[in-house]
Amino acid sequence: MSKVDFLVIESNEARAESIVSALHFLGYHPQRGVDCTATEESTHAWRAVYVGSVEHAAEAERQFALLGDAASHVPVLLASDSQWAARLCAASSPFAARIGMVEFPLRYEQLAEVMRSLYARLLGGRRGELRFVGDSSPMRHVNALIRQVAPFDSSVLVLGESGTGKEMVARTIHECSPRRDKPFVAINCGAIPAELLESELFGHEKGAFTGAISARKGRFEMAEGGTLFLDEIGDMSLPMQVKLLRVLQERMFERVGGNKTQRCDVRIIAATHRNLEQAIANGQFREDLFYRLSVFPLEMPALREHLDDLPVLIGEFNQRLARRGLGSVRFTAGALNALHQYAWPGNVRELCNLVERLAILYPHGEIRAGDLPEKYRGRQVVEEVQGAASLLAMMEGAALDTQITAAAVASDVTVLPEGGLDLKDHLADIEVGLIRQALDVTGGVVAHAAKLLHMQRTTLVEKLRKYGLQNSLAA
């Protein structure tokens, strides 16, 4: 069984029963103070306390003392008509900043909201900033679900395509939960051979199998008191699913090769990119395990479903790269438009990798559509390169007439900025972008690129030297 984590101090039997039932429903493991005479680390790990009616002050003090050191930091649920209300809510009280008021008759929705508000207030600071980047409707929905489920111990099943950020969801839930100061342990169930997964999860004793030269803790023991993230749960073998289900039901396990039963107190978050309901129909996943894990399903949207978040995601990745010493990159409207047309099979992970690649190639540079790897550019880019000859021919001359300006502006800027622009620099940027596109299209072969741009090879070589693009030949 899981450790007791919620102390209930309540003299009114009916109220005590309703509070205990509601806390059980929210995923806690409450115990009435009147039924508890002592606590120990193996059976108790206080995360909160409820204080209601207090008929006998001395007995209530004894029960409150069961919290021990936890009294200095755990949230306090307080009945609005409790005799201890004035004492606990006083300005000088160390409990005043972590009290949530509960009204009777009790409503589950009210209790859940009070607990959410309490933890949001207590987490504050750095953890209050933990959220998934994006202002689109799908990402606002994801952030709302994380805030709702984080304070409770309910199992979470994170669904979504590869690269959507399922492990980040698990870590964020952990960091926004009462277990945040305990370990977060992750294991990829699909990356470990079936015959070794049991040992990885539950540990083994010395001599349990060939190569077991010493006893070893498993992930359940490592995550004690914290969160265990079971990634790619859909790839777990059926025999292992049976063993995992037993542990989730009984919250007890034995190491491989051992006979000592150990209790575990961990929150389970699982994730998969597979359709588990289809896997159940195909006989590849146990239905009872699915319902045990899927108490709170949370589906991550694919990047193609929230493309409006591209600019803010790129900004976030630029900040991360800057912290690592890499130069940030800026994307022109044309480049962003090309990225909008791409299907993003690798989702946010693919976008992150793309931004890092471009930051290495063009540190502190401006990324145009032609600078993007070929598959990201869209259909119009090759046509733009093939039609660049006339623009470059005009730019070869000394005069910059109206025709040049119109062609240049049409290629990447549709409206003159309010503060104006340096036309010479802007046209040079366009020329650089077109040369890069030509080199990309032709695999870096200067002669072929020059032919595509309708210019002499020697002229193109001079331009490569002028703009410092020699490295483009090896990029």
ChimeraX attribute file (.defattr): number of C-alpha atoms within 10 A of each C-alpha:
attribute: neighborCount
match mode: 1-to-1
recipient: residues
	/A:1	15
	/A:2	21
	/A:3	21
	/A:4	19
	/A:5	19
	/A:6	26
	/A:7	27
	/A:8	25
	/A:9	23
	/A:10	24
	/A:11	19
	/A:12	12
	/A:13	10
	/A:14	9
	/A:15	17
	/A:16	20
	/A:17	13
	/A:18	16
	/A:19	22
	/A:20	20
	/A:21	15
	/A:22	19
	/A:23	19
	/A:24	14
	/A:25	14
	/A:26	18
	/A:27	14
	/A:28	21
	/A:29	22
	/A:30	24
	/A:31	19
	/A:32	19
	/A:33	24
	/A:34	15
	/A:35	9
	/A:36	12
	/A:37	9
	/A:38	11
	/A:39	14
	/A:40	9
	/A:41	9
	/A:42	13
	/A:43	15
	/A:44	21
	/A:45	20
	/A:46	23
	/A:47	21
	/A:48	21
	/A:49	25
	/A:50	25
	/A:51	25
	/A:52	25
	/A:53	21
	/A:54	17
	/A:55	13
	/A:56	9
	/A:57	11
	/A:58	10
	/A:59	15
	/A:60	20
	/A:61	12
	/A:62	14
	/A:63	21
	/A:64	18
	/A:65	14
	/A:66	19
	/A:67	23
	/A:68	10
	/A:69	10
	/A:70	15
	/A:71	18
	/A:72	10
	/A:73	13
	/A:74	20
	/A:75	25
	/A:76	24
	/A:77	21
	/A:78	23
	/A:79	21
	/A:80	17
	/A:81	14
	/A:82	18
	/A:83	16
	/A:84	17
	/A:85	18
	/A:86	13
	/A:87	13
	/A:88	20
	/A:89	17
	/A:90	12
	/A:91	11
	/A:92	9
	/A:93	11
	/A:94	13
	/A:95	18
	/A:96	17
	/A:97	16
	/A:98	18
	/A:99	23
	/A:100	22
	/A:101	19
	/A:102	21
	/A:103	12
	/A:104	10
	/A:105	7
	/A:106	14
	/A:107	13
	/A:108	15
	/A:109	9
	/A:110	13
	/A:111	20
	/A:112	19
	/A:113	12
	/A:114	17
	/A:115	23
	/A:116	20
	/A:117	18
	/A:118	20
	/A:119	22
	/A:120	18
	/A:121	14
	/A:122	19
	/A:123	17
	/A:124	12
	/A:125	10
	/A:126	8
	/A:127	15
	/A:128	14
	/A:129	10
	/A:130	15
	/A:131	19
	/A:132	16
	/A:133	16
	/A:134	20
	/A:135	14
	/A:136	13
	/A:137	12
	/A:138	17
	/A:139	19
	/A:140	15
	/A:141	14
	/A:142	19
	/A:143	18
	/A:144	12
	/A:145	16
	/A:146	22
	/A:147	18
	/A:148	16
	/A:149	20
	/A:150	22
	/A:151	24
	/A:152	21
	/A:153	21
	/A:154	19
	/A:155	22
	/A:156	25
	/A:157	26
	/A:158	24
	/A:159	22
	/A:160	18
	/A:161	19
	/A:162	19
	/A:163	20
	/A:164	22
	/A:165	19
	/A:166	25
	/A:167	18
	/A:168	12
	/A:169	22
	/A:170	26
	/A:171	20
	/A:172	20
	/A:173	27
	/A:174	26
	/A:175	22
	/A:176	24
	/A:177	24
	/A:178	22
	/A:179	22
	/A:180	18
	/A:181	11
	/A:182	16
	/A:183	16
	/A:184	22
	/A:185	18
	/A:186	18
	/A:187	18
	/A:188	17
	/A:189	24
	/A:190	17
	/A:191	12
	/A:192	14
	/A:193	11
	/A:194	16
	/A:195	10
	/A:196	10
	/A:197	20
	/A:198	20
	/A:199	20
	/A:200	19
	/A:201	22
	/A:202	22
	/A:203	24
	/A:204	22
	/A:205	19
	/A:206	15
	/A:207	14
	/A:208	17
	/A:209	12
	/A:210	7
	/A:211	8
	/A:212	13
	/A:213	11
	/A:214	10
	/A:215	16
	/A:216	17
	/A:217	15
	/A:218	18
	/A:219	21
	/A:220	27
	/A:221	22
	/A:222	20
	/A:223	21
	/A:224	19
	/A:225	22
	/A:226	22
	/A:227	29
	/A:228	27
	/A:229	26
	/A:230	24
	/A:231	24
	/A:232	21
	/A:233	24
	/A:234	24
	/A:235	19
	/A:236	22
	/A:237	18
	/A:238	15
	/A:239	11
	/A:240	14
	/A:241	18
	/A:242	14
	/A:243	12
	/A:244	18
	/A:245	17
	/A:246	13
	/A:247	17
	/A:248	20
	/A:249	12
	/A:250	12
	/A:251	18
	/A:252	17
	/A:253	23
	/A:254	16
	/A:255	23
	/A:256	21
	/A:257	16
	/A:258	15
	/A:259	10
	/A:260	9
	/A:261	10
	/A:262	15
	/A:263	20
	/A:264	23
	/A:265	24
	/A:266	27
	/A:267	25
	/A:268	20
	/A:269	29
	/A:270	27
	/A:271	27
	/A:272	22
	/A:273	20
	/A:274	16
	/A:275	12
	/A:276	18
	/A:277	14
	/A:278	11
	/A:279	14
	/A:280	15
	/A:281	11
	/A:282	9
	/A:283	11
	/A:284	16
	/A:285	22
	/A:286	20
	/A:287	14
	/A:288	13
	/A:289	16
	/A:290	18
	/A:291	13
	/A:292	15
	/A:293	21
	/A:294	18
	/A:295	12
	/A:296	16
	/A:297	17
	/A:298	20
	/A:299	18
	/A:300	21
	/A:301	18
	/A:302	21
	/A:303	23
	/A:304	17
	/A:305	14
	/A:306	15
	/A:307	18
	/A:308	15
	/A:309	18
	/A:310	19
	/A:311	13
	/A:312	13
	/A:313	20
	/A:314	22
	/A:315	17
	/A:316	15
	/A:317	19
	/A:318	21
	/A:319	15
	/A:320	15
	/A:321	19
	/A:322	13
	/A:323	10
	/A:324	9
	/A:325	9
	/A:326	16
	/A:327	19
	/A:328	23
	/A:329	23
	/A:330	21
	/A:331	19
	/A:332	15
	/A:333	15
	/A:334	18
	/A:335	21
	/A:336	18
	/A:337	14
	/A:338	21
	/A:339	21
	/A:340	17
	/A:341	14
	/A:342	14
	/A:343	14
	/A:344	18
	/A:345	16
	/A:346	16
	/A:347	19
	/A:348	20
	/A:349	15
	/A:350	16
	/A:351	20
	/A:352	19
	/A:353	13
	/A:354	16
	/A:355	23
	/A:356	22
	/A:357	14
	/A:358	21
	/A:359	22
	/A:360	15
	/A:361	16
	/A:362	16
	/A:363	16
	/A:364	14
	/A:365	15
	/A:366	17
	/A:367	22
	/A:368	24
	/A:369	25
	/A:370	28
	/A:371	22
	/A:372	22
	/A:373	14
	/A:374	15
	/A:375	10
	/A:376	21
	/A:377	24
	/A:378	18
	/A:379	12
	/A:380	10
	/A:381	20
	/A:382	18
	/A:383	9
	/A:384	15
	/A:385	21
	/A:386	16
	/A:387	15
	/A:388	21
	/A:389	18
	/A:390	14
	/A:391	20
	/A:392	20
	/A:393	13
	/A:394	15
	/A:395	17
	/A:396	11
	/A:397	9
	/A:398	7
	/A:399	9
	/A:400	14
	/A:401	11
	/A:402	9
	/A:403	10
	/A:404	18
	/A:405	14
	/A:406	12
	/A:407	16
	/A:408	22
	/A:409	16
	/A:410	11
	/A:411	15
	/A:412	17
	/A:413	15
	/A:414	11
	/A:415	9
	/A:416	9
	/A:417	8
	/A:418	6
	/A:419	6
	/A:420	8
	/A:421	10
	/A:422	9
	/A:423	13
	/A:424	10
	/A:425	10
	/A:426	15
	/A:427	21
	/A:428	15
	/A:429	17
	/A:430	21
	/A:431	19
	/A:432	20
	/A:433	19
	/A:434	27
	/A:435	27
	/A:436	23
	/A:437	27
	/A:438	27
	/A:439	24
	/A:440	21
	/A:441	19
	/A:442	16
	/A:443	15
	/A:444	19
	/A:445	14
	/A:446	20
	/A:447	17
	/A:448	16
	/A:449	24
	/A:450	21
	/A:451	16
	/A:452	19
	/A:453	24
	/A:454	17
	/A:455	16
	/A:456	13
	/A:457	16
	/A:458	12
	/A:459	11
	/A:460	19
	/A:461	15
	/A:462	12
	/A:463	16
	/A:464	19
	/A:465	12
	/A:466	10
	/A:467	12
	/A:468	11
	/A:469	17
	/A:470	14
	/A:471	11
	/A:472	15
	/A:473	14
	/A:474	9
	/A:475	11
